[in-house]
Structures are given as C-alpha cells and as structure tokens.
C-alpha cells in the first residue's frame, strides 16, 4: 500500500485537488445562495410575484413560504392583504384544510370589508367539504353510517353564512348549489344509519331516523328513501295504519314528482 504522506509529490497533488474542490464549492455557493437568505432581502413586489408564480405552477409549498415571508416582512399594504387570502387558497390546494380555514377566518377577522372577503367565506366551505375527500375511502371502503358528518355540516354552515351575509356575492350561486348537494349528503347519512338499524332488527330506531329525514330534509332524493324505510319499518312493527299513511305520502310524492334531484355542482369559479 502506497504512503502518500511520505511522498512530497503526491502530497502536493492531493493538496491541489483539495483546494480545487474547495474553490468549486465556494463558487457554487456564491452562484446559488440559500433561497431563504435571498428571500429576506426581496421587496414586497418580488415576493408577491414569486409566490403568485409558484401558485400558478402548483408548487404550493414554495408559494406558501413566499407569501408568509411577505406578510412577516411587510405586514401592511395591499400585497400583505392579498397574500393572506392567497395563503388560505394555497393551503387548501396543498390539502391542509384546517390551516386553510384558519387562514380564511383570520382574513375575515382582519379585513371584514375587503372587496374579496366573500371568497374567504366561500373558501371555508370548500375546505371543510374537502375533508371528506379521503383517498383511503377508495382503498378500504368504510360503512357510510359510521362516517362522521361534522365536516359536511360545517361546510353547509359556512356556505349558508356566505349567502346570509353577502347574498350578492358572485360565489353565492355556486355556494347555494353546493348546499343542496351537502344537504342531501347529510340526509343520506341518516338513511345509512336507519338502514344499519333496520338490518339489525331495530325498527323503532330505524323509523325514528327516517322520520327525521322526512321532517328535516324534504325535497331531497333521500326523503323518498326515508319514506320507503318508514313503510318497511312500520310493517315490521305491525303498525299497519302508519305504514299505510307513509305509503300514501310516498305515492303522492312519486306521482307529483315533488322531490327535486340534486347533482354535484361544477368546480368552483375562479
């Protein structure tokens, strides 16, 4: 085995190679400085432009970083206000619905009269509804009767608040359509629970759930299913008069076509 340390020529060569590597590394650092250090020196306009570009490129993590740096360095002015709203949207697209809702809530609190505050209200509804879009639902099917409907209810409430406070908003029509879809989704949750009880012979509990749907979610596709459940449950309980009444109401609904089908709305505007 050669001993390079005892060979002056080899030692000199190794030293030159080491120095060359160090110079190359220093040159690379100078040509490509740390991004975070760079951001600390950027103007509000540049930060906003970079954040917007990253958002358009669907690089949500970089977009959030630039927006939050902008708000920290330049907390006042139009760039900071828009950054707060865009950050909420970026978190929504980055599959962080809770952070998106918190960011939208903050924007509403800080800028209640902002010209785009309606979008913050609208975004809360979208983000809450997205919590149900769990990819695992397609891998391992879950009994719908056991799924927590709280996110759906919150999304419905968020959209309702938008329509109540800002009925002229350009997002109001889509919010209203989404409320129709969410309303039937909530009703279908009750139907799944009622079916769960009926399958186990708990017909009183099934009938109570079905009556709740008929009373609280009329004019939805689920209400027709609820009426049929009532008919079946009352028959099992030997309550023939009540079964006949429920059958008569179901037939009237079928004949008059009073139940308006609900469809999933289009993607949000903008």
Protein Blocks (a to p, Z undefined) as FASTA:
>chain_A
ZZfklmmklmmmmmmmmmmmmmmmmmmmmmmgcfklmmmmpcfklmmmmmmmmmmnopak
lmmmmmmmmmmmmmgcjklmmmmmmmmmmmmmnopaklmmmmmmmmmmmmmmbfklmmmm
mmmmmmmmmmmmcfklmmmccdfklpcfklmmmmmmmmmmmmmmmmmbmklmmmmmmmmm
mmmmmmmmmmmmmmmmmmnopamlmmmmmmmmmmmmghifklmmmmmmmmmmmmmnopak
lmmmmmmmmmmmmmnomaccdddddddeZZ
